[in-house]
């Protein structure tokens, strides 16, 4: 958070019952994202990624894709849940924090994805790295490419001193250059979202892997080179155990519930059901916290 965002409210904020209620609601939603969704996907992704080393994998084709999807959902609900809880806590005490995640998985280009994902981080890099370098107002394409390269190289380094993070950042540099100069996203037609999510998911495999060689083994095996068969017992086990979490997680990546709430928010019966649902999410989250193993925020690593 920038000081200017909250400067006025530090001195002049006014707590009120409406803001407190909105804050509690937002906090519960964030808690549910973390405990009821992210933690469940973590069980699948940790197992799958744990079976991949720099020398090979013991996972089947379908399990590798299940693990990649699980981590894609895990990191989103972990990060977004963390942000929701922070926004909710701030609102309870009169602070109006900015949004940090705006349904990034509905994006139809890599550029759009980074306008929706971790907005505070990208805004910082834009204002303190990209613009001081000259931004897009430069005299040559070579200089513009250099500016974008610096930003995404530093974005990778910022996440950690590991080649996986650096290559992850440079992957986005290449994709953004292809979109900016060759309009690759526009050439995808009706498949823009699939194209975007494919590369986002490949990026998360890089991001989650222990080493660059392990990431290459994982990605290669996702396309049938080195995987242990098409399907194994873990696929069936995880499908039975977590299919409802996957369905709910995917649905929550879209603004479906937000739109429903906007349409019916003036209906008293709906509002009563909404309160019951919020209480249910809070109750289940507390139960899950006490019954499951400790699973810290991915966000804490950065």
C-alpha positions, 0 to 999 in steps of 0.5 A: 500500500502507498502512503497516499492511498491511506494518508487522509484516512490515517488522520480523518477516518470514520468507523461506522457499522456499515463499513464494519459489516462490509469488512467482516463480510470481505474477511469471511470471503477471504478466509473461505478462499484460503481455508476451504479452497486453497488449502485443499488444492495444496494437498493435490499440488504438493503431492504431484509436484513432490513426485517430480525431480530433475531426473524424472516423474512418477506421475501419470499424464492426467495427474500432472495436469490435475496438479498444474490446475490445482496449483493454478487455483491454489496460488490464486485463492491463497493470494486473493484470500490474503488480500481479501482478509487484509481489505476486510480488516482495513474496512472494519477500522475505516480504511478503504484499501485498493483491490489487488485481484480482479478475476485474473483468470477471465483474461483474454490476453497476457497483458490483461492478466497482469492488469488483473493479477497482483495489481499492487506489485505491477503498479509499483514496478510500472511507477518505480522501474518502467516509467523512470526508464522511459516507459513506452515514450522512447525513441526506438523499439529497441529501447522499449523492449529493453525497458520491458525486459528490465521490468520482467527480469526484476519481477522474476528476481523479486520473487526469489534467487532461483532460476525458475523465477527468473525464467518465469519472469522472462517468459512473460517478457517474451509473451508481452513482446509478442502481444505488443508488436505482433498482436498474438492475442488478437490472432487467437480469435475465440480462443483468447482465454484458453491461450492466456490460461495455457501460458499462465498455467505453464508459468505456474509450473515453473513458479512452483517447481524446485528447480529449472530442470524439474520444471522442464521434466514436469512440462515435458511430461505434461505432453506425454514425454516421460510421464508414467502412463495416462492415468493412475490410482491417484487421479481417481482418488483425488477426483473423488475427494476433491471434484467439488472443490475443483468445481467450486474453485473454477466457478469462483474464478468468474464473477458469477456470485458477484453478479448474482449478489448485484442483481438480488441484493435488494431482495430480503429473502436473498439477503437472509440466505446470504447471511446464512451462507456467510455464517456457514463459510465462517463456521466451516473455515473454523472447523477446517482450521482445527481439523487440518494440518497447518498450511501457511500462506504462499504469500508469506514466501515473498 
